[in-house]
Amino acid sequence: MKKNSLNTFKLKEKKDSTFKFLFTVLIESFSIGISVVASIIAGAIVGWLIDEKVFKGKYSPWITTIFIIFGAAGGIRNLIWYRRKRMKEISKNEKDNKF
């Protein structure tokens, strides 16, 4: 009887750890997506403000476009940073589980 309850406990513990892992990955994915979109939007807003307020619309689409590209580059940089961080955590966990 005790062995059966021990197996049930192990299954529940495994299920909880799997759920925790999936929830962590889901939250990280949302934060990466929000970070990329926010970088692009911030670049667009800054570019538009510089166009309209500093140059008074003289270079209207160009500076906004350039800053949108800067925002996209920043978003991609954040994406790469998150990926590297996650890969370090995975490799650290694999090393810990080997021993």
N, CA, C and O of each residue as an XYZ file, in Angstrom:
396
protein
N       0.817     -1.190      0.000
C       0.000      0.000      0.000
C       0.863      1.257      0.000
O       0.524      2.238     -0.662
N       1.964      1.239      0.728
C       2.820      2.417      0.797
C       3.506      2.692     -0.531
O       3.711      3.849     -0.897
N       3.864      1.633     -1.257
C       4.537      1.815     -2.529
C       3.610      2.503     -3.524
O       4.054      3.350     -4.299
N       2.352      2.155     -3.511
C       1.374      2.768     -4.410
C       1.217      4.252     -4.101
O       1.154      5.067     -5.022
N       1.154      4.615     -2.830
C       1.014      6.025     -2.471
C       2.295      6.795     -2.800
O       2.232      7.976     -3.141
N       3.458      6.139     -2.701
C       4.718      6.772     -3.057
C       4.772      7.046     -4.555
O       5.217      8.116     -4.971
N       4.322      6.088     -5.374
C       4.275      6.296     -6.819
C       3.312      7.427     -7.188
O       3.600      8.218     -8.086
N       2.199      7.504     -6.515
C       1.237      8.573     -6.761
C       1.851      9.924     -6.416
O       1.661     10.904     -7.136
N       2.584      9.969     -5.317
C       3.246     11.210     -4.915
C       4.288     11.626     -5.960
O       4.383     12.803     -6.307
N       5.075     10.654     -6.464
C       6.092     10.958     -7.469
C       5.453     11.461     -8.762
O       5.960     12.396     -9.381
N       4.343     10.845     -9.171
C       3.649     11.291    -10.378
C       3.115     12.716    -10.213
O       3.203     13.533    -11.130
N       2.566     12.998     -9.041
C       2.048     14.339     -8.794
C       3.188     15.362     -8.788
O       3.048     16.463     -9.320
N       4.303     14.990     -8.187
C       5.459     15.887     -8.145
C       5.993     16.143     -9.548
O       6.357     17.272     -9.876
N       6.043     15.095    -10.386
C       6.499     15.248    -11.764
C       5.540     16.126    -12.556
O       5.971     16.961    -13.351
N       4.251     15.942    -12.342
C       3.241     16.745    -13.029
C       3.362     18.223    -12.622
O       3.249     19.111    -13.467
N       3.588     18.477    -11.346
C       3.746     19.852    -10.877
C       4.986     20.504    -11.464
O       4.945     21.670    -11.855
N       6.097     19.761    -11.533
C       7.322     20.336    -12.088
C       7.177     20.595    -13.586
O       7.716     21.578    -14.093
N       6.456     19.729    -14.304
C       6.210     19.941    -15.727
C       5.344     21.173    -15.936
O       5.615     21.982    -16.823
N       4.309     21.317    -15.129
C       3.439     22.487    -15.229
C       4.216     23.761    -14.932
O       4.041     24.772    -15.610
N       5.072     23.712    -13.920
C       5.877     24.882    -13.570
C       6.810     25.255    -14.711
O       6.963     26.436    -15.025
N       7.437     24.259    -15.337
C       8.326     24.517    -16.467
C       7.563     25.132    -17.632
O       8.017     26.118    -18.213
N       6.411     24.568    -17.980
C       5.622     25.095    -19.094
C       5.129     26.509    -18.810
O       5.109     27.351    -19.707
N       4.738     26.772    -17.585
C       4.295     28.107    -17.207
C       5.444     29.108    -17.302
O       5.246     30.237    -17.749
N       6.632     28.705    -16.888
C       7.811     29.571    -16.980
C       8.135     29.889    -18.436
O       8.419     31.038    -18.772
N       8.093     28.881    -19.297
C       8.366     29.098    -20.722
C       7.310     30.017    -21.340
O       7.640     30.874    -22.159
N       6.061     29.846    -20.958
C       4.988     30.686    -21.474
C       5.187     32.144    -21.066
O       5.041     33.043    -21.894
N       5.513     32.382    -19.820
C       5.739     33.748    -19.331
C       6.943     34.367    -20.030
O       6.894     35.534    -20.418
N       8.026     33.604    -20.196
C       9.201     34.126    -20.890
C       8.878     34.459    -22.339
O       9.352     35.468    -22.861
N       8.084     33.628    -22.993
C       7.708     33.888    -24.386
C       6.895     35.168    -24.502
O       7.127     35.971    -25.405
N       5.948     35.363    -23.598
C       5.171     36.600    -23.612
C       6.058     37.814    -23.378
O       5.892     38.838    -24.041
N       6.987     37.713    -22.453
C       7.855     38.862    -22.168
C       8.767     39.167    -23.350
O       9.043     40.334    -23.627
N       9.236     38.144    -24.046
C      10.058     38.372    -25.239
C       9.233     39.061    -26.320
O       9.697     40.024    -26.930
N       8.039     38.590    -26.558
C       7.168     39.200    -27.571
C       6.840     40.644    -27.241
O       6.881     41.511    -28.114
N       6.517     40.900    -25.993
C       6.202     42.268    -25.571
C       7.432     43.153    -25.708
O       7.315     44.312    -26.107
N       8.597     42.633    -25.389
C       9.829     43.404    -25.485
C      10.122     43.800    -26.935
O      10.489     44.945    -27.202
N       9.962     42.868    -27.860
C      10.229     43.158    -29.273
C       9.233     44.189    -29.804
O       9.632     45.151    -30.461
N       7.954     44.000    -29.528
C       6.939     44.936    -30.008
C       7.118     46.311    -29.373
O       6.980     47.328    -30.054
N       7.421     46.354    -28.088
C       7.610     47.634    -27.405
C       8.818     48.382    -27.958
O       8.788     49.608    -28.058
N       9.875     47.667    -28.315
C      11.050     48.320    -28.897
C      10.710     48.965    -30.235
O      11.138     50.085    -30.511
N       9.956     48.275    -31.054
C       9.565     48.823    -32.352
C       8.654     50.029    -32.177
O       8.827     51.039    -32.860
N       7.693     49.936    -31.278
C       6.781     51.058    -31.043
C       7.533     52.262    -30.470
O       7.271     53.400    -30.861
N       8.458     52.016    -29.554
C       9.252     53.112    -28.986
C      10.079     53.789    -30.070
O      10.176     55.016    -30.100
N      10.672     53.004    -30.956
C      11.430     53.577    -32.062
C      10.560     54.418    -32.973
O      10.977     55.486    -33.421
N       9.354     53.947    -33.253
C       8.434     54.706    -34.105
C       8.028     56.019    -33.446
O       7.981     57.055    -34.109
N       7.738     55.985    -32.166
C       7.321     57.208    -31.458
C       8.460     58.213    -31.390
O       8.257     59.401    -31.642
N       9.655     57.746    -31.053
C      10.800     58.658    -30.979
C      11.101     59.244    -32.358
O      11.360     60.442    -32.476
N      11.069     58.419    -33.392
C      11.305     58.911    -34.750
C      10.280     59.937    -35.171
O      10.627     60.959    -35.763
N       9.022     59.675    -34.873
C       7.964     60.632    -35.232
C       8.137     61.943    -34.464
O       7.986     63.023    -35.036
N       8.454     61.850    -33.170
C       8.658     63.064    -32.386
C       9.830     63.890    -32.920
O       9.743     65.115    -33.003
N      10.916     63.222    -33.278
C      12.055     63.957    -33.839
C      11.666     64.592    -35.175
O      12.010     65.743    -35.444
N      10.946     63.835    -36.009
C      10.483     64.378    -37.292
C       9.636     65.633    -37.102
O       9.881     66.670    -37.719
N       8.649     65.515    -36.247
C       7.667     66.601    -36.121
C       8.156     67.755    -35.260
O       7.907     68.912    -35.599
N       8.826     67.488    -34.186
C       9.182     68.548    -33.238
C      10.520     69.200    -33.559
O      10.658     70.416    -33.422
N      11.503     68.420    -33.980
C      12.822     68.983    -34.235
C      12.926     69.513    -35.667
O      13.347     70.648    -35.889
N      12.538     68.680    -36.634
C      12.691     69.061    -38.033
C      11.404     69.582    -38.659
O      11.387     69.902    -39.848
N      10.340     69.672    -37.892
C       9.046     70.212    -38.311
C       8.509     69.551    -39.594
O       7.931     70.220    -40.450
N       8.707     68.255    -39.710
C       8.174     67.493    -40.828
C       8.978     67.591    -42.109
O       8.532     67.102    -43.147
N      10.133     68.200    -42.070
C      10.953     68.389    -43.269
C      11.421     67.045    -43.843
O      11.432     66.855    -45.059
N      11.807     66.121    -42.963
C      12.259     64.792    -43.393
C      11.247     63.732    -42.966
O      11.616     62.659    -42.489
N       9.995     64.044    -43.141
C       8.893     63.340    -42.500
C       8.960     61.820    -42.476
O       8.978     61.269    -41.376
N       8.999     61.108    -43.567
C       8.955     59.653    -43.357
C      10.311     59.037    -43.018
O      10.364     57.918    -42.509
N      11.397     59.739    -43.286
C      12.703     59.102    -43.229
C      13.221     58.890    -41.812
O      13.686     57.794    -41.498
N      13.161     59.863    -40.976
C      13.686     59.692    -39.614
C      12.819     58.702    -38.839
O      13.335     57.902    -38.059
N      11.509     58.752    -39.051
C      10.630     57.774    -38.411
C      10.991     56.362    -38.859
O      11.050     55.442    -38.043
N      11.230     56.194    -40.144
C      11.597     54.879    -40.675
C      12.917     54.397    -40.083
O      13.052     53.233    -39.706
N      13.883     55.299    -40.007
C      15.193     54.934    -39.442
C      15.047     54.501    -37.989
O      15.668     53.524    -37.571
N      14.229     55.220    -37.211
C      14.068     54.854    -35.805
C      13.223     53.587    -35.625
O      13.388     52.868    -34.639
N      12.330     53.314    -36.563
C      11.618     52.026    -36.517
C      12.626     50.890    -36.724
O      12.554     49.858    -36.057
N      13.557     51.089    -37.647
C      14.598     50.078    -37.870
C      15.475     49.928    -36.625
O      15.832     48.811    -36.248
N      15.823     51.053    -35.984
C      16.581     50.979    -34.725
C      15.786     50.213    -33.659
O      16.351     49.403    -32.924
N      14.488     50.470    -33.579
C      13.651     49.758    -32.617
C      13.601     48.270    -32.899
O      13.645     47.455    -31.977
N      13.507     47.910    -34.190
C      13.505     46.491    -34.560
C      14.832     45.843    -34.207
O      14.869     44.708    -33.733
N      15.934     46.573    -34.442
C      17.256     46.034    -34.089
C      17.365     45.837    -32.574
O      17.918     44.839    -32.112
N      16.835     46.793    -31.806
C      16.833     46.638    -30.353
C      15.987     45.461    -29.900
O      16.357     44.746    -28.969
N      14.854     45.260    -30.556
C      14.009     44.113    -30.229
C      14.688     42.796    -30.536
O      14.582     41.843    -29.764
N      15.389     42.736    -31.663
C      16.124     41.515    -32.013
C      17.259     41.283    -31.022
O      17.530     40.144    -30.642
N      17.921     42.357    -30.605
C      18.983     42.231    -29.599
C      18.419     41.664    -28.292
O      19.036     40.802    -27.665
N      17.243     42.154    -27.888
C      16.602     41.616    -26.678
C      16.249     40.148    -26.854
O      16.388     39.363    -25.917
N      15.798     39.772    -28.029
C      15.461     38.381    -28.319
C      16.697     37.489    -28.194
O      16.629     36.406    -27.614
N      17.810     37.942    -28.734
C      19.055     37.176    -28.643
C      19.525     37.087    -27.189
O      20.003     36.039    -26.754
N      19.389     38.180    -26.442
C      19.801     38.178    -25.041
C      18.971     37.175    -24.231
O      19.518     36.418    -23.429
N      17.651     37.172    -24.444
C      16.795     36.208    -23.740
C      17.148     34.772    -24.119
O      17.149     33.886    -23.265
N      17.450     34.539    -25.399
C      17.792     33.189    -25.842
C      19.088     32.723    -25.180
O      19.178     31.591    -24.705
N      20.082     33.598    -25.152
C      21.348     33.224    -24.499
C      21.155     32.949    -23.020
O      21.722     31.997    -22.484
N      20.360     33.773    -22.361
C      20.087     33.577    -20.938
C      19.424     32.220    -20.708
O      19.796     31.487    -19.791
N      18.453     31.895    -21.536
C      17.737     30.629    -21.394
C      18.662     29.437    -21.667
O      18.598     28.428    -20.966
N      19.517     29.557    -22.684
C      20.426     28.465    -22.997
C      21.429     28.232    -21.870
O      21.779     27.087    -21.585
N      21.898     29.308    -21.221
C      22.799     29.154    -20.067
C      22.093     28.431    -18.929
O      22.680     27.568    -18.276
N      20.829     28.785    -18.693
C      20.072     28.121    -17.623
C      19.873     26.651    -17.932
O      19.976     25.810    -17.039
N      19.588     26.328    -19.189
C      19.373     24.932    -19.571
C      20.661     24.134    -19.425
O      20.649     23.022    -18.898
N      21.783     24.702    -19.893
C      23.044     23.969    -19.782
C      23.456     23.801    -18.313
O      24.027     22.777    -17.937
N      23.163     24.808    -17.490
C      23.474     24.700    -16.061
C      22.632     23.595    -15.419
O      23.142     22.815    -14.614
N      21.355     23.527    -15.770
C      20.481     22.487    -15.232
C      20.922     21.095    -15.692
O      20.855     20.134    -14.926
N      21.369     20.994    -16.933
C      21.839     19.696    -17.435
C      23.095     19.256    -16.694
O      23.242     18.078    -16.370
N      24.006     20.198    -16.422
C      25.221     19.858    -15.688
C      24.890     19.431    -14.265
O      25.495     18.499    -13.734
N      23.929     20.114    -13.648
C      23.531     19.768    -12.279
C      22.868     18.394    -12.236
O      23.043     17.661    -11.263
N      22.112     18.033    -13.269
C      21.412     16.752    -13.270
C      22.331     15.577    -13.595
O      21.982     14.435    -13.297
N      23.498     15.824    -14.199
C      24.421     14.736    -14.514
C      25.052     14.144    -13.258
O      25.315     12.943    -13.201
N      25.290     14.963    -12.277
C      26.000     14.498    -11.089
C      25.067     14.118    -10.025
O      25.495     13.702     -8.948
